[in-house]
Amino acid sequence: MTRTLIILAAGASSRMKQASRGSLSETELKEANTVSKSLIRLNNRPMLDYILYNAKKAGFNRVVIVTGKENSKFRSYYGEKKLNNDFHGLKISFAIQHIASNRVKPFGTADALQQAIDQIPDLLQESFVVCNGDNLYSEKAFRLLSEITSENAFINYDRDALQFPAERIAQFAITKTDSEGFLLDIVEKPKRMELKSSRSPNSTWRVSMNLWKLNGTMIYPYLKNCKVSPERNEKELPVAILSMIQDHPCSMRAIPLCEHVPDLTGKDDIAILNDYLSTHFSKLNWTT
């Protein structure tokens, strides 16, 4: 059973800084413009609390949060030590994604994960789950990855179950799997013909929401040597994973799941998530 979760929370949050069409309070606007998305308070709790809560319910007990160099707000809430802070029974550690002197923003998710492994080397000796810090993955999704025996796997979401505006969903990368359920490819910003050829056997399009289980030893060299995306000028985790499966076919198991994944991309998502959490998370009982 996999019990280690790595949460990527060092992104620049540029889309969160854009203007909102909705009405936010002065406090909400200030927070959205100044803090990491993972720390934006939703129903009086940081977004990260809800991710941690579902992960704990799914059986995880060790969490590594990857932050930027300035992480005092993370530490003041989740623990001041670098390693093994106790938070409701979870052991929380921190890794920092440092920014190179010739860059103004982080170098992408593959770089973030590589730096986490460099700073906490025992991650090389196990399989762990990796997720974004601004997506609210369910207990079920976490549990599926925790319990699967495959060393590498990912949640392969039914695109039709995602409750986002059509224009946002149209930008999601489509996954391609073989008849046995192993990842073959990830198609970024697919065109109509690519969508037609990417339907799974049960006639659904499936997408990754960046919830992965990875073997540290297997993925590490591909993180280190990841090609830089020409569009974003970043080293992206899906690119590293695709390189890995080219060298190791049938190594990334797809787990199909049909459910929504609430996320916190921009300011307009704050009110949507507040409503969702009021219905689904009226109280967090960390002891069960």
Secondary structure as a PSIPRED ss2 file (coil, helix, strand):
# PSIPRED VFORMAT (PSIPRED V4.0)

   1 M C   1.000  0.000  0.000
   2 T C   1.000  0.000  0.000
   3 R C   1.000  0.000  0.000
   4 T E   0.000  0.000  1.000
   5 L E   0.000  0.000  1.000
   6 I E   0.000  0.000  1.000
   7 I E   0.000  0.000  1.000
   8 L E   0.000  0.000  1.000
   9 A C   1.000  0.000  0.000
  10 A C   1.000  0.000  0.000
  11 G C   1.000  0.000  0.000
  12 A C   1.000  0.000  0.000
  13 S C   1.000  0.000  0.000
  14 S C   1.000  0.000  0.000
  15 R H   0.000  1.000  0.000
  16 M H   0.000  1.000  0.000
  17 K H   0.000  1.000  0.000
  18 Q C   1.000  0.000  0.000
  19 A C   1.000  0.000  0.000
  20 S C   1.000  0.000  0.000
  21 R C   1.000  0.000  0.000
  22 G C   1.000  0.000  0.000
  23 S C   1.000  0.000  0.000
  24 L C   1.000  0.000  0.000
  25 S C   1.000  0.000  0.000
  26 E H   0.000  1.000  0.000
  27 T H   0.000  1.000  0.000
  28 E H   0.000  1.000  0.000
  29 L H   0.000  1.000  0.000
  30 K H   0.000  1.000  0.000
  31 E H   0.000  1.000  0.000
  32 A H   0.000  1.000  0.000
  33 N H   0.000  1.000  0.000
  34 T H   0.000  1.000  0.000
  35 V C   1.000  0.000  0.000
  36 S C   1.000  0.000  0.000
  37 K H   0.000  1.000  0.000
  38 S H   0.000  1.000  0.000
  39 L H   0.000  1.000  0.000
  40 I C   1.000  0.000  0.000
  41 R E   0.000  0.000  1.000
  42 L E   0.000  0.000  1.000
  43 N C   1.000  0.000  0.000
  44 N C   1.000  0.000  0.000
  45 R E   0.000  0.000  1.000
  46 P E   0.000  0.000  1.000
  47 M H   0.000  1.000  0.000
  48 L H   0.000  1.000  0.000
  49 D H   0.000  1.000  0.000
  50 Y H   0.000  1.000  0.000
  51 I H   0.000  1.000  0.000
  52 L H   0.000  1.000  0.000
  53 Y H   0.000  1.000  0.000
  54 N H   0.000  1.000  0.000
  55 A H   0.000  1.000  0.000
  56 K H   0.000  1.000  0.000
  57 K H   0.000  1.000  0.000
  58 A C   1.000  0.000  0.000
  59 G C   1.000  0.000  0.000
  60 F C   1.000  0.000  0.000
  61 N C   1.000  0.000  0.000
  62 R E   0.000  0.000  1.000
  63 V E   0.000  0.000  1.000
  64 V E   0.000  0.000  1.000
  65 I E   0.000  0.000  1.000
  66 V E   0.000  0.000  1.000
  67 T E   0.000  0.000  1.000
  68 G C   1.000  0.000  0.000
  69 K C   1.000  0.000  0.000
  70 E C   1.000  0.000  0.000
  71 N C   1.000  0.000  0.000
  72 S H   0.000  1.000  0.000
  73 K H   0.000  1.000  0.000
  74 F H   0.000  1.000  0.000
  75 R H   0.000  1.000  0.000
  76 S H   0.000  1.000  0.000
  77 Y H   0.000  1.000  0.000
  78 Y H   0.000  1.000  0.000
  79 G C   1.000  0.000  0.000
  80 E C   1.000  0.000  0.000
  81 K C   1.000  0.000  0.000
  82 K C   1.000  0.000  0.000
  83 L C   1.000  0.000  0.000
  84 N C   1.000  0.000  0.000
  85 N E   0.000  0.000  1.000
  86 D E   0.000  0.000  1.000
  87 F E   0.000  0.000  1.000
  88 H C   1.000  0.000  0.000
  89 G C   1.000  0.000  0.000
  90 L E   0.000  0.000  1.000
  91 K E   0.000  0.000  1.000
  92 I E   0.000  0.000  1.000
  93 S E   0.000  0.000  1.000
  94 F E   0.000  0.000  1.000
  95 A E   0.000  0.000  1.000
  96 I E   0.000  0.000  1.000
  97 Q C   1.000  0.000  0.000
  98 H C   1.000  0.000  0.000
  99 I C   1.000  0.000  0.000
 100 A C   1.000  0.000  0.000
 101 S C   1.000  0.000  0.000
 102 N C   1.000  0.000  0.000
 103 R C   1.000  0.000  0.000
 104 V C   1.000  0.000  0.000
 105 K C   1.000  0.000  0.000
 106 P C   1.000  0.000  0.000
 107 F C   1.000  0.000  0.000
 108 G C   1.000  0.000  0.000
 109 T H   0.000  1.000  0.000
 110 A H   0.000  1.000  0.000
 111 D H   0.000  1.000  0.000
 112 A H   0.000  1.000  0.000
 113 L H   0.000  1.000  0.000
 114 Q H   0.000  1.000  0.000
 115 Q H   0.000  1.000  0.000
 116 A H   0.000  1.000  0.000
 117 I H   0.000  1.000  0.000
 118 D H   0.000  1.000  0.000
 119 Q H   0.000  1.000  0.000
 120 I C   1.000  0.000  0.000
 121 P H   0.000  1.000  0.000
 122 D H   0.000  1.000  0.000
 123 L H   0.000  1.000  0.000
 124 L H   0.000  1.000  0.000
 125 Q H   0.000  1.000  0.000
 126 E C   1.000  0.000  0.000
 127 S E   0.000  0.000  1.000
 128 F E   0.000  0.000  1.000
 129 V E   0.000  0.000  1.000
 130 V E   0.000  0.000  1.000
 131 C E   0.000  0.000  1.000
 132 N E   0.000  0.000  1.000
 133 G C   1.000  0.000  0.000
 134 D C   1.000  0.000  0.000
 135 N E   0.000  0.000  1.000
 136 L C   1.000  0.000  0.000
 137 Y C   1.000  0.000  0.000
 138 S C   1.000  0.000  0.000
 139 E H   0.000  1.000  0.000
 140 K H   0.000  1.000  0.000
 141 A H   0.000  1.000  0.000
 142 F H   0.000  1.000  0.000
 143 R H   0.000  1.000  0.000
 144 L H   0.000  1.000  0.000
 145 L H   0.000  1.000  0.000
 146 S H   0.000  1.000  0.000
 147 E H   0.000  1.000  0.000
 148 I C   1.000  0.000  0.000
 149 T C   1.000  0.000  0.000
 150 S C   1.000  0.000  0.000
 151 E C   1.000  0.000  0.000
 152 N C   1.000  0.000  0.000
 153 A E   0.000  0.000  1.000
 154 F E   0.000  0.000  1.000
 155 I E   0.000  0.000  1.000
 156 N E   0.000  0.000  1.000
 157 Y E   0.000  0.000  1.000
 158 D E   0.000  0.000  1.000
 159 R H   0.000  1.000  0.000
 160 D H   0.000  1.000  0.000
 161 A H   0.000  1.000  0.000
 162 L C   1.000  0.000  0.000
 163 Q C   1.000  0.000  0.000
 164 F C   1.000  0.000  0.000
 165 P C   1.000  0.000  0.000
 166 A H   0.000  1.000  0.000
 167 E H   0.000  1.000  0.000
 168 R H   0.000  1.000  0.000
 169 I H   0.000  1.000  0.000
 170 A C   1.000  0.000  0.000
 171 Q C   1.000  0.000  0.000
 172 F C   1.000  0.000  0.000
 173 A C   1.000  0.000  0.000
 174 I E   0.000  0.000  1.000
 175 T E   0.000  0.000  1.000
 176 K E   0.000  0.000  1.000
 177 T E   0.000  0.000  1.000
 178 D C   1.000  0.000  0.000
 179 S C   1.000  0.000  0.000
 180 E C   1.000  0.000  0.000
 181 G C   1.000  0.000  0.000
 182 F E   0.000  0.000  1.000
 183 L E   0.000  0.000  1.000
 184 L E   0.000  0.000  1.000
 185 D E   0.000  0.000  1.000
 186 I E   0.000  0.000  1.000
 187 V E   0.000  0.000  1.000
 188 E C   1.000  0.000  0.000
 189 K C   1.000  0.000  0.000
 190 P C   1.000  0.000  0.000
 191 K C   1.000  0.000  0.000
 192 R H   0.000  1.000  0.000
 193 M H   0.000  1.000  0.000
 194 E H   0.000  1.000  0.000
 195 L H   0.000  1.000  0.000
 196 K H   0.000  1.000  0.000
 197 S H   0.000  1.000  0.000
 198 S C   1.000  0.000  0.000
 199 R C   1.000  0.000  0.000
 200 S C   1.000  0.000  0.000
 201 P C   1.000  0.000  0.000
 202 N C   1.000  0.000  0.000
 203 S C   1.000  0.000  0.000
 204 T C   1.000  0.000  0.000
 205 W C   1.000  0.000  0.000
 206 R E   0.000  0.000  1.000
 207 V E   0.000  0.000  1.000
 208 S E   0.000  0.000  1.000
 209 M E   0.000  0.000  1.000
 210 N E   0.000  0.000  1.000
 211 L E   0.000  0.000  1.000
 212 W E   0.000  0.000  1.000
 213 K E   0.000  0.000  1.000
 214 L E   0.000  0.000  1.000
 215 N E   0.000  0.000  1.000
 216 G H   0.000  1.000  0.000
 217 T H   0.000  1.000  0.000
 218 M H   0.000  1.000  0.000
 219 I H   0.000  1.000  0.000
 220 Y H   0.000  1.000  0.000
 221 P H   0.000  1.000  0.000
 222 Y H   0.000  1.000  0.000
 223 L H   0.000  1.000  0.000
 224 K H   0.000  1.000  0.000
 225 N C   1.000  0.000  0.000
 226 C C   1.000  0.000  0.000
 227 K C   1.000  0.000  0.000
 228 V E   0.000  0.000  1.000
 229 S C   1.000  0.000  0.000
 230 P C   1.000  0.000  0.000
 231 E C   1.000  0.000  0.000
 232 R C   1.000  0.000  0.000
 233 N C   1.000  0.000  0.000
 234 E C   1.000  0.000  0.000
 235 K E   0.000  0.000  1.000
 236 E C   1.000  0.000  0.000
 237 L H   0.000  1.000  0.000
 238 P H   0.000  1.000  0.000
 239 V H   0.000  1.000  0.000
 240 A H   0.000  1.000  0.000
 241 I H   0.000  1.000  0.000
 242 L H   0.000  1.000  0.000
 243 S H   0.000  1.000  0.000
 244 M H   0.000  1.000  0.000
 245 I H   0.000  1.000  0.000
 246 Q H   0.000  1.000  0.000
 247 D H   0.000  1.000  0.000
 248 H C   1.000  0.000  0.000
 249 P C   1.000  0.000  0.000
 250 C C   1.000  0.000  0.000
 251 S C   1.000  0.000  0.000
 252 M C   1.000  0.000  0.000
 253 R E   0.000  0.000  1.000
 254 A E   0.000  0.000  1.000
 255 I E   0.000  0.000  1.000
 256 P E   0.000  0.000  1.000
 257 L E   0.000  0.000  1.000
 258 C C   1.000  0.000  0.000
 259 E C   1.000  0.000  0.000
 260 H C   1.000  0.000  0.000
 261 V C   1.000  0.000  0.000
 262 P C   1.000  0.000  0.000
 263 D E   0.000  0.000  1.000
 264 L C   1.000  0.000  0.000
 265 T C   1.000  0.000  0.000
 266 G C   1.000  0.000  0.000
 267 K C   1.000  0.000  0.000
 268 D H   0.000  1.000  0.000
 269 D H   0.000  1.000  0.000
 270 I H   0.000  1.000  0.000
 271 A H   0.000  1.000  0.000
 272 I H   0.000  1.000  0.000
 273 L H   0.000  1.000  0.000
 274 N H   0.000  1.000  0.000
 275 D H   0.000  1.000  0.000
 276 Y H   0.000  1.000  0.000
 277 L H   0.000  1.000  0.000
 278 S H   0.000  1.000  0.000
 279 T H   0.000  1.000  0.000
 280 H H   0.000  1.000  0.000
 281 F C   1.000  0.000  0.000
 282 S C   1.000  0.000  0.000
 283 K C   1.000  0.000  0.000
 284 L C   1.000  0.000  0.000
 285 N C   1.000  0.000  0.000
 286 W C   1.000  0.000  0.000
 287 T C   1.000  0.000  0.000
 288 T C   1.000  0.000  0.000
